[in-house]
């Protein structure tokens, strides 16, 4: 076919597309040998980039060469089997293919009418996940609730908060603004996205109470109850609690049954953030950790962390979609269409902050269909088992001790000779490039976090990582 203007021809697209797939496959086969943590200094990349964009188009192969030459050195390799930091962010092969297909189709799913399959597949797959994780049936779309894909858990908590805000103000906050007497609660261990959300929602960061935790870093229900009472006595309006299943620092699980009973008695919206740990519920033996979820009005977890779906993909559920849609719905003339006006379809633009939305479900659908429930369960169990093996090595270590028993796929441990020794050991192993793990600080202790969840991590990577840590800890 003749080139059309300056566009890439279909033939060129085929050629470069095949080359890119080959490049990615090779990258993933060899990523293990690259230093996990990028070693560039601030400004290194920009100093090598031309100050101005090209006036004439360039060949794709020169772009790919520059990816190797300029971009790769500035990457931390999240897909390395030696990545044990923060949380896993897997880009599995079926997920990447789904992402690519989504880009190839290039549809917008803001309204049912703008791509019906985009909406209906999403609703269906999110219903599948309710069964796969044994979530409360109230989250199914077949009742008053339902699920939607958000980009991140941060967006999910913001949407939950906005829905709760509208509900508790009888729908006035959207119109009149937030009057400053609403109060939200979360634990001192909750993710920073809760604090960000209360700021954005106009509730005000000063009106977020950070409830202390017990000795296992779980929100204390007794303190929550007292705080709610005190706020009511001061003329404030408690309206929202965000609990966590699997906190960021130590993967602690807030006591949902107790928190839920308080929320129900006090009429507060309970949101549950299970960003990474939610994936564990694929396995029946880990589902006890989500006991009490039936009290929640909203829930989210991130398949983009531990369920092999590449970023971004957050599953967000509500028990009352009318509350969510009531907070976010807006219908300008140019979006009016017969299916919307009939009320017979879901328009997901009303379930999120942005208007536009891409076909995010494809990658989730591909992952679930490629692995099957059993395949996903296998890998989750394997990661938990490997974390257990690592914890065993720490128990026998000459340098380290467990800070707490392992929680699912996360092991928190500390240097026996104190914080400075732990910090030095971490700097040494991360600097050597063979692995990457991160830290947290709790109870004045410098804690190393070893999170197993990368798709390609095997037992020998875990054992080699421990060996490197042990040697770094000697010095
Ligand atoms: N909640 C918890 C418990 C997390 O650990 C994290 C990420 O580390 C988040 C929320 C934020 O996730 P996202 O990047 O999807 O907003």
Boltz pocket constraint, residues with backbone or C-beta under 6 A from the ligand:
constraints:
  - pocket:
      binder: B
      contacts: [[A, 87], [A, 151], [A, 152], [A, 153], [A, 154], [A, 155], [A, 191], [A, 193], [A, 244], [A, 245], [A, 246], [A, 247], [A, 248], [A, 273], [A, 274], [A, 275], [A, 276], [A, 302], [A, 314]]
      max_distance: 6.0
